[in-house]
Amino acid sequence: MIKHVFLDLDDTILDFHEAEQVAIEKTLRAFSIPVTEENKALYSKINKGCWEALERGEITRTRLRSLRFERFLEAIGHEAVSGVHEVYERNLAQGHYFLPGAEALLAALYEKKYALYLATNGIAAVQAGRVASAGIGKYFAARFVSEEVGYNKPSREYFDACFAAIEGFSKDEAVIVGDSLTSDIKGGITAGIRTVWFNPSRKENKSEIQPDAEIASLDALIGVLEKM
């Protein structure tokens, strides 16, 4: 029986792509950098690559914050800009965009007495702003932001730290739900808990990372949890 539900934030509860696009557009305008679809798509690609490098332990979070803009500005032939990543993070921390069914899911899980935990690799100040804007902090028994935990998903150390902070925790009663095979699902498998892959675009999984369950819509999650 599942009691403890770890939920990823970005692209599981909140639409990170939409938030990222709004934030980078505001940031480019602030520094008089051309706002084009090509530039926004390029930044998104570079940012994604940097976060994947963080997951693999190749760079630190501090380095990531500036590196993504160094690579982006170099790629578009623009001179280096001081303070750009701070402005971007402030923009990203403002506002929120729910994925379809996310608000209803949180309310339903909370009503059914599941213990909910936010499990995110995001930057602490940014995630705190987004959670506050969305008004969803009340649903979570605890928030495990990797910057504060001291380790990143999918490392075993990250999950061990989370588990140690929960009174009466049992791996047999826990599951992680998220959109990332390499972060959420791999992390859950490594940590020895069950996993649910949120795959709304129905991507084919050709990797060796195999979740216990897969859902294409958030409203299917409770039914899956009740069967575990």
N, C-alpha and C positions, 0 to 999 in steps of 0.2 A: 504494500500500500504506500502510495506516495504522499508525503507530508511536506517535504522541503522542495521548493521550485526555484531554481536559479534562472533568471531571465536576462538575456542580453538586452542592451538598450538600442543600439544603432542598427537600423534595418530589421529589427524584431518588434520593438514597440514604437520607436520614433523613426521617421523617414530621414535617414542621414543624408541621402543624396540631395533631397530638396533643401535641407538646411545648409548643406555645403555650397550648393549653387547660389543661394541667396547671400551667404556670407562672403564668398569669394567675389561676387559681383560688387558688393558694397566696398570690399577692400580694394579691388582694382580701381574703382572710381575714386576712392580716397587718395590714391597715389598717382592718379592720372595715367594709369596703365590701360591700354585699349581693352574694352569689355567686348569680347566676341565669343561666339559659341565655341570656336576652336580653342581659344585661350582657357575658357572655363573647363572644357573637356580635357585639355592637357594637364591643367592643375589637378583635376580629379584623378587622372591616371597616375601622376607622380605621387600624389598624396597616398593613394591606395598602395602603391609599391613601397612607400616608406613604412606604412603601418604593417605590411607583410614582413618587411625586414625586421621590425621591432618584435613581431611574434616569433621570428626565428632566432632572436637574440643577437642579431648582427649590429644593431645600433641601439642607443639609449633613447628614452623619451625626450630628454633635453636636446639631444642632437636632432631627433626627428623634427622638432618644432621649427627649427631654422633651416634644416637641410631641404625640406620640401620646397621652400621658397627660393633657396639658392639654386636648386635644380630647375625650377620653373622659370625664374628670371633669366637664367643662362640660356635656357632652351628657346626663349622668345627674343633673345638678343637685347635684353634690357639690363641696365646697370643695377648693381646691388642696391637694395633699399633698406635703410635702417628702421627697425620697429615694425616691419610689415606683419610678422607673425603674431605680435601682440594685438594688433588691430584686428586681424582675422579672427583670433580666438575670442575677442570681445564680441565681435559680430556673430560668431557661431553660438555663443552662449545665450544669445537673445532669441526668444521665440521658440516655437516647436511645431512639428508637423506629425500628427499621428498616422500610423499605418491603419488601413481599414480593419476595424474590429478590435483595435488595441485597447481603447478605453473600456469597452464592454467586457473584454477578457479580464482585465485587471480587476474590475469591480466584481465579476463573477467568481474569480479565483479567491479573492479576499472574502467574499460572502461565504464561500464553501470552506473557509478556515484553513486554506493552504498557507503555509509560511512562505512568503515571497522574499526573494533576495535579488537585488540588482547586481549583475556581474558584468562589468565593462572594463575595457582597456583604455577608455577615453581619458582625456585630460581632466583632472578633478574639478577645476573651476568651471570648465566648459560644461561638463555633465551636470554639475550642481545647478547651474543656471538653466539648463534645458529642463531638468526635472522640476525645478521650481516653477518655471513658466507653464509646464504642462499640468501642474497640480497633482502629480502622481506619487509624491513622496510618502503620502499617508498609507499607501498600500504595502510598502516594503518594511519588513522587520529589520533589515540591515541593507546597507549599500556597500558593495565591495568594488571600489574603483582601484584599478591596478596601481596607479600612481601613489595611492595611500597605502595599499596592501604591501607594496614593495616588490611585487613580482607581477608578471604579465600572463594572461591566458596565452597559450595553452599549458603553461608550465605546471608541473605537479606541485611546486612550492606555492603557487597562487592558490590553488584549490585547498591544499593542506591548511593554509592560513585562514581561509574562509571557514572551513569545517571546524577548526579549533575555536573559532569565535562564536559558534552556535551551541548553546546549551542543549544537551540531550540529542545531539546530532547522530544520525545513523546513515551510512551510505546506502543501505538497502531501501531507505525511504526517500531518496533524493534523485532529482533529475535536473538536467540543464537543457534549456530551450534556446536555440539561437540560429541565426542564418548562416554562420560561418563554419564550414567543415573543418578548416585548419585551426580555428581558434576555439569555438564553443564545443564542437563535437569531438575533436581530437582531445581537447582538454578534459572533457567529461570522461572519455574512455580511459585516458591516462590516470585520471583520479579515481576511477572505479565506481562511477555512478552512471545511471541510465541517461540516455540522450535522445532529444527530439530535434530533428533538423527542420527548421522553417524554410521552405523552398517554394515561395509563391510563383516564381517564374518557371518552376518545374525543370530546373537544370538537370542534365544527366550527370550522375555521380560516377565518374570513371576512376575514382581514387580508391585507395585501400581503407579509407576512413568510412566506416559503415555505422550509421546511427541505429539506435534501437527502433525508432519510429520516424516517420516523415510526414509533414503536413504542408498543404499548399495554402491554407487559410487559417487564421488564428482562431476562428470559431470552432475549429475541429480539435483544438488542444485538450479541452476538458474531457471529451470522450476518450481520447488516447490515454490521458492520465488515469482515468477511472479503470482502465483495463490493465494497467501496469501493476 
